[in-house]
Amino acid sequence: MIKFISKIYLINFENSIMAKNSENVLKIKEMLPPEDKSLVYIIRPSIVGRVVELILECNGTYIATTKGKRFLYLLLDPGAYTFVSKSKNESSLQLNLEAGLSYFILQKVKAVGAKPLTVLELMEEVTGREKLKKCSLIESENIKEGIISSYEYTPESLAPESMTSKEKKKYAIIAVLVIIVGIIYIIWGISDLMRA
């Protein structure tokens, strides 16, 4: 068990001054894994049962206690892992992690009485990153002490930034204007040819 714990590198910036900076939390959400590690995000985006705490384990080792609208992430050595979410029930997800890849696990909550039911599901990266945007980094007191990473963020470690809806609208307007100007030039050129 101790050997397994040494393989887990949980990145927790809530313990540092950097966590207070939303720009660094954004970098956490957009990072890419190092070439020799797998990056696993565990995301609990739902407000259903938001205050109810769920236990999260990996290969039989306690990792964290989660709440709604929160996420955590792990840098793991490649290999076979079983993630377990515990509440009234237990839900497990087995993954064979590959180096240099990111994985997004959805921790679902279904409200049923005082203790909700829980389900773990693997998500596509696009869906995972969208859900990640709506969540905050898990609080440090809910994470197993001593599982901290010294992983440094570099510009190369960040995922390509996706455009915001505002940027998409801006580029769509520019594209429409370019098309309109092009049509005007074509019409003007045709009218010049007809006059000649």
LUMDREN-5411 format. One record per residue (C-alpha): residue in three letters; x, y, z negated. Coordinates in Angstrom, 1 decimal. Example, Ala and Ser with C-alpha at 12.3 -4.5 7.8 and 13.67 -1.06 7.14 Angstrom:
2
@aa:ALA&x:12.3&y:-4.5&z:-7.8
@aa:SER&x:13.7&y:-1.1&z:-7.1
This chain:
196
@aa:MET&x:0.0&y:0.0&z:0.0
@aa:ILE&x:2.8&y:2.4&z:-0.8
@aa:LYS&x:4.4&y:1.7&z:2.6
@aa:PHE&x:1.1&y:2.6&z:4.3
@aa:ILE&x:0.8&y:5.8&z:2.3
@aa:SER&x:4.2&y:6.9&z:3.5
@aa:LYS&x:3.0&y:6.6&z:7.1
@aa:ILE&x:0.2&y:9.1&z:6.6
@aa:TYR&x:1.1&y:12.7&z:7.2
@aa:LEU&x:-2.0&y:14.7&z:6.2
@aa:ILE&x:-1.6&y:18.4&z:7.2
@aa:ASN&x:-3.2&y:20.6&z:4.6
@aa:PHE&x:-2.6&y:24.3&z:5.0
@aa:GLU&x:-5.2&y:25.2&z:2.3
@aa:ASN&x:-2.3&y:24.8&z:-0.1
@aa:SER&x:-0.2&y:27.5&z:1.7
@aa:ILE&x:-0.5&y:31.2&z:2.4
@aa:MET&x:-0.8&y:30.3&z:6.1
@aa:ALA&x:-4.2&y:28.7&z:5.5
@aa:LYS&x:-5.6&y:32.1&z:4.6
@aa:ASN&x:-4.8&y:33.3&z:8.1
@aa:SER&x:-7.6&y:32.3&z:10.5
@aa:GLU&x:-5.2&y:32.4&z:13.4
@aa:ASN&x:-3.2&y:29.5&z:11.9
@aa:VAL&x:-6.4&y:27.6&z:11.2
@aa:LEU&x:-7.3&y:28.1&z:14.9
@aa:LYS&x:-3.9&y:26.7&z:15.8
@aa:ILE&x:-4.6&y:23.7&z:13.6
@aa:LYS&x:-7.8&y:23.1&z:15.6
@aa:GLU&x:-6.0&y:23.4&z:19.0
@aa:MET&x:-2.8&y:21.6&z:18.3
@aa:LEU&x:-1.4&y:18.6&z:20.2
@aa:PRO&x:0.3&y:15.7&z:18.5
@aa:PRO&x:4.1&y:15.2&z:18.5
@aa:GLU&x:5.2&y:12.6&z:21.1
@aa:ASP&x:5.8&y:9.9&z:18.4
@aa:LYS&x:2.6&y:10.4&z:16.4
@aa:SER&x:-1.1&y:10.1&z:16.8
@aa:LEU&x:-3.3&y:13.0&z:15.8
@aa:VAL&x:-6.6&y:12.1&z:14.2
@aa:TYR&x:-9.3&y:14.7&z:13.4
@aa:ILE&x:-12.1&y:13.7&z:11.1
@aa:ILE&x:-15.0&y:16.1&z:11.5
@aa:ARG&x:-18.1&y:16.4&z:9.4
@aa:PRO&x:-20.0&y:19.2&z:11.3
@aa:SER&x:-23.5&y:18.7&z:10.0
@aa:ILE&x:-25.2&y:20.8&z:7.4
@aa:VAL&x:-27.4&y:17.8&z:6.6
@aa:GLY&x:-26.3&y:16.7&z:3.1
@aa:ARG&x:-23.6&y:19.5&z:3.2
@aa:VAL&x:-22.9&y:19.5&z:-0.5
@aa:VAL&x:-23.0&y:15.7&z:-0.9
@aa:GLU&x:-19.4&y:14.4&z:-1.1
@aa:LEU&x:-18.4&y:11.4&z:1.0
@aa:ILE&x:-15.3&y:9.2&z:0.3
@aa:LEU&x:-13.0&y:8.7&z:3.3
@aa:GLU&x:-10.5&y:5.9&z:3.4
@aa:CYS&x:-7.9&y:4.7&z:5.9
@aa:ASN&x:-6.7&y:1.1&z:5.8
@aa:GLY&x:-8.0&y:0.7&z:2.3
@aa:THR&x:-6.3&y:3.9&z:1.0
@aa:TYR&x:-8.3&y:6.8&z:-0.3
@aa:ILE&x:-7.6&y:9.9&z:1.9
@aa:ALA&x:-10.1&y:12.6&z:0.9
@aa:THR&x:-13.6&y:13.5&z:-0.3
@aa:THR&x:-15.5&y:15.4&z:2.4
@aa:LYS&x:-18.3&y:17.9&z:2.5
@aa:GLY&x:-20.4&y:19.3&z:5.4
@aa:LYS&x:-19.0&y:21.8&z:7.9
@aa:ARG&x:-15.4&y:20.6&z:7.1
@aa:PHE&x:-12.7&y:18.8&z:8.8
@aa:LEU&x:-9.3&y:17.2&z:8.0
@aa:TYR&x:-6.7&y:15.7&z:10.2
@aa:LEU&x:-3.9&y:13.2&z:10.0
@aa:LEU&x:-0.7&y:12.6&z:11.9
@aa:LEU&x:-0.2&y:8.9&z:11.9
@aa:ASP&x:2.3&y:6.4&z:13.3
@aa:PRO&x:0.8&y:4.5&z:16.3
@aa:GLY&x:-0.9&y:1.2&z:15.4
@aa:ALA&x:-4.2&y:-0.3&z:14.2
@aa:TYR&x:-6.2&y:1.6&z:11.7
@aa:THR&x:-9.6&y:1.2&z:10.0
@aa:PHE&x:-11.3&y:4.4&z:8.9
@aa:VAL&x:-14.1&y:4.0&z:6.3
@aa:SER&x:-16.7&y:6.5&z:5.2
@aa:LYS&x:-18.4&y:5.7&z:1.9
@aa:SER&x:-21.7&y:6.9&z:0.4
@aa:LYS&x:-24.8&y:4.8&z:-0.2
@aa:ASN&x:-23.4&y:2.6&z:2.6
@aa:GLU&x:-20.0&y:2.0&z:4.2
@aa:SER&x:-19.3&y:2.8&z:7.8
@aa:SER&x:-16.0&y:1.7&z:9.4
@aa:LEU&x:-14.3&y:2.5&z:12.6
@aa:GLN&x:-11.3&y:0.5&z:13.9
@aa:LEU&x:-8.9&y:2.3&z:16.3
@aa:ASN&x:-5.6&y:1.3&z:17.9
@aa:LEU&x:-3.8&y:4.6&z:17.9
@aa:GLU&x:-1.3&y:5.5&z:20.6
@aa:ALA&x:1.6&y:7.9&z:20.3
@aa:GLY&x:1.0&y:11.4&z:21.8
@aa:LEU&x:-2.8&y:11.1&z:21.8
@aa:SER&x:-5.5&y:12.9&z:19.8
@aa:TYR&x:-8.6&y:11.2&z:18.4
@aa:PHE&x:-11.8&y:12.9&z:17.2
@aa:ILE&x:-13.9&y:11.0&z:14.6
@aa:LEU&x:-17.4&y:12.2&z:13.8
@aa:GLN&x:-18.5&y:11.6&z:10.2
@aa:LYS&x:-22.3&y:11.6&z:10.5
@aa:VAL&x:-24.6&y:12.0&z:7.6
@aa:LYS&x:-28.2&y:11.0&z:7.5
@aa:ALA&x:-30.1&y:12.4&z:4.5
@aa:VAL&x:-31.7&y:9.6&z:2.5
@aa:GLY&x:-32.4&y:10.4&z:-1.2
@aa:ALA&x:-29.6&y:11.5&z:-3.6
@aa:LYS&x:-26.9&y:9.6&z:-1.6
@aa:PRO&x:-27.1&y:9.9&z:2.2
@aa:LEU&x:-26.2&y:7.2&z:4.7
@aa:THR&x:-23.0&y:7.8&z:6.6
@aa:VAL&x:-21.7&y:6.7&z:10.1
@aa:LEU&x:-18.3&y:7.1&z:11.8
@aa:GLU&x:-18.2&y:7.5&z:15.6
@aa:LEU&x:-15.3&y:8.2&z:18.0
@aa:MET&x:-16.0&y:11.3&z:20.2
@aa:GLU&x:-14.6&y:12.4&z:23.5
@aa:GLU&x:-12.0&y:15.2&z:23.1
@aa:VAL&x:-14.2&y:18.0&z:24.7
@aa:THR&x:-17.1&y:17.2&z:22.3
@aa:GLY&x:-14.7&y:16.8&z:19.3
@aa:ARG&x:-13.0&y:20.2&z:20.0
@aa:GLU&x:-16.4&y:21.9&z:20.3
@aa:LYS&x:-17.5&y:20.5&z:16.9
@aa:LEU&x:-14.1&y:21.3&z:15.4
@aa:LYS&x:-14.7&y:25.0&z:16.2
@aa:LYS&x:-17.7&y:25.1&z:13.9
@aa:CYS&x:-15.9&y:23.6&z:10.9
@aa:SER&x:-13.5&y:24.9&z:8.2
@aa:LEU&x:-10.4&y:23.1&z:7.0
@aa:ILE&x:-11.2&y:20.8&z:4.0
@aa:GLU&x:-10.3&y:22.2&z:0.6
@aa:SER&x:-7.0&y:21.0&z:-0.9
@aa:GLU&x:-8.5&y:19.7&z:-4.1
@aa:ASN&x:-10.5&y:17.1&z:-2.1
@aa:ILE&x:-7.4&y:15.6&z:-0.6
@aa:LYS&x:-5.2&y:12.9&z:-2.1
@aa:GLU&x:-2.2&y:14.6&z:-3.7
@aa:GLY&x:1.2&y:14.1&z:-2.2
@aa:ILE&x:0.0&y:13.4&z:1.4
@aa:ILE&x:1.4&y:16.6&z:2.9
@aa:SER&x:3.2&y:17.0&z:6.2
@aa:SER&x:6.0&y:19.5&z:7.0
@aa:TYR&x:5.0&y:19.4&z:10.7
@aa:GLU&x:5.8&y:22.7&z:12.3
@aa:TYR&x:3.6&y:24.4&z:14.9
@aa:THR&x:5.2&y:25.6&z:18.1
@aa:PRO&x:3.6&y:27.0&z:21.2
@aa:GLU&x:4.3&y:23.7&z:22.9
@aa:SER&x:2.2&y:21.9&z:20.3
@aa:LEU&x:-1.0&y:23.8&z:20.9
@aa:ALA&x:-3.7&y:22.5&z:23.2
@aa:PRO&x:-4.5&y:24.7&z:26.2
@aa:GLU&x:-6.9&y:27.3&z:25.0
@aa:SER&x:-10.4&y:27.0&z:26.4
@aa:MET&x:-12.2&y:30.1&z:27.7
@aa:THR&x:-14.8&y:31.7&z:25.5
@aa:SER&x:-18.3&y:32.4&z:26.9
@aa:LYS&x:-17.4&y:36.1&z:27.1
@aa:GLU&x:-14.3&y:35.3&z:29.2
@aa:LYS&x:-16.3&y:33.0&z:31.4
@aa:LYS&x:-18.9&y:35.8&z:32.0
@aa:LYS&x:-16.1&y:38.3&z:32.8
@aa:TYR&x:-14.5&y:36.0&z:35.4
@aa:ALA&x:-17.9&y:35.1&z:36.9
@aa:ILE&x:-18.7&y:38.9&z:37.3
@aa:ILE&x:-15.2&y:39.4&z:38.9
@aa:ALA&x:-15.8&y:36.5&z:41.3
@aa:VAL&x:-19.2&y:37.9&z:42.3
@aa:LEU&x:-17.8&y:41.3&z:42.9
@aa:VAL&x:-15.0&y:39.8&z:45.0
@aa:ILE&x:-17.5&y:37.9&z:47.1
@aa:ILE&x:-19.7&y:41.0&z:47.6
@aa:VAL&x:-16.7&y:43.1&z:48.6
@aa:GLY&x:-15.7&y:40.4&z:51.1
@aa:ILE&x:-19.2&y:40.3&z:52.6
@aa:ILE&x:-19.1&y:44.1&z:52.9
@aa:TYR&x:-15.8&y:43.9&z:54.8
@aa:ILE&x:-17.1&y:41.2&z:57.1
@aa:ILE&x:-20.3&y:43.2&z:57.9
@aa:TRP&x:-18.2&y:46.3&z:58.4
@aa:GLY&x:-15.8&y:44.4&z:60.7
@aa:ILE&x:-18.7&y:43.0&z:62.7
@aa:SER&x:-20.3&y:46.4&z:63.1
@aa:ASP&x:-17.0&y:47.9&z:64.3
@aa:LEU&x:-16.8&y:45.1&z:66.9
@aa:MET&x:-20.3&y:45.7&z:68.1
@aa:ARG&x:-19.6&y:49.5&z:68.5
@aa:ALA&x:-16.5&y:48.8&z:70.5
